[in-house]
Amino acid sequence: MKNRTGQDRRITQGWRPATQAVRGGTARSDFGETSEAIFLTSGYCYDTAEEAAARFRGEREGMTYSRLQNPTVAMLEERLALLEGAESCRASASGMAAMTAALMATLSAGDHLVAGRALFGSCRVLVDSILPRFGIETTTVDGRDTDAFRRALRPNTKAFFLETPANPTLDLVDIRGVADIAHDAGALVIVDNAFASPIVQRPLQHGADIVAYSATKLMDGQGRVLAGAVLGPDKWMNEQYLAFTRHTGPVLSAFNAWVVLKSLETLDLRVRRACENAAKVAAFLDGRVPKLLYPGLPSHPQHALAGAQMDAGGTIMALFVDGGRPQAHALLDALALIDISNNVGDSRTLATHPASTTHASVPEAVRAEMGITEGMIRISVGLEDADDLIDDLAQALQAAGL
Ligand SMILES: *Cc1c(COP(=O)(O)O)cnc(C)c1O
């Protein structure tokens, strides 16, 4: 029946990515609706008591409760799994729910985690403060130095956690190099791929075991909902991830799942255009500001690695001014088109001062070690005309004395 072809891997895996993005995961109801339906239901009914009992025993297929399964969420999960090339996907209420669940599902008291030190602010708090409260040992290393992961290994190291490109410093981690070290030691590699999306980088192809997302960013991409996702092998998903999340419940609502599901139809178009715009903006800023970090530019210290594991330079860059917070704030305040916002991956171009916003809760010494200075501004490039963005930046640079 054509209604369910989107759910049949034997069919969908033969589709090319653009087709998977539009039709992957779709399961039509008997009404034959064109667009996916939003199943706003917490529970499900059974024809007989024995049918209910059989589903609870796991002997019969079918949904039982939306903390465990929901048809709209399942469509999103299947579409994401196809785009990422993963066996299995679970959506979550936010990116932080995804990161927390992926780590808590993998680690127990007495285990050790090695993480790249350049992480999204809340991920850093998770690694530095929250996991240790549960008896999990953590070490952070300079992720640009692949061998630092090897040096940090302990007999009880169970996982590596990294972000590449990292927020907001645009540091890259060599996924293949780090995965080889982890696998020799019997550890899992978990990659936060929020800054790249599967359009720019597919970590599983480079040896990662688990990929986790804030779908709030490029996947929704229009600044509407919070969402997250975790992708990996069936075995890990069933035995570890679901064993944790079925009973702790960090699940995505059907409505928010539907918003992201529709956004995935245009993910490829949006991310490619935003990357093109970012490359134009970076080319304009290069040489006009004291320092600029954009993986797509030859001036990025890890440009060669970007070429090896990313299909484009991404949508985010960081510029640095010499005049500290006063000059950085002056530049932001002078922007007329680009918004001051701590979000990223939006169709609108957004700029922020990480030291006073997203990373303000990270201690100053740790910020310094990560390379987050008072003169740093992060820009997330969107879908406006690149020339309008360049005009706006040109006048703001001048107003800020650059
Ligand atoms: C935003 C973000 C997160 C957290 O996601 P939420 O959806 O805000 O919870 C985690 N990692 C990275 C890299 C992010 O950009």
The ligand as an ORCA input file, in Angstrom:
! r2SCAN-3c Opt
* xyz 0 1
  C      21.538     24.765     20.845
  C      22.522     23.718     21.017
  C      22.330     22.703     21.973
  C      21.132     22.661     22.882
  O      19.934     22.529     22.169
  P      18.507     23.060     22.697
  O      17.593     22.667     21.614
  O      18.650     24.540     22.883
  O      18.251     22.380     24.007
  C      23.301     21.733     22.087
  N      24.415     21.747     21.321
  C      24.620     22.709     20.383
  C      25.856     22.672     19.568
  C      23.694     23.727     20.211
  O      23.918     24.680     19.289
*
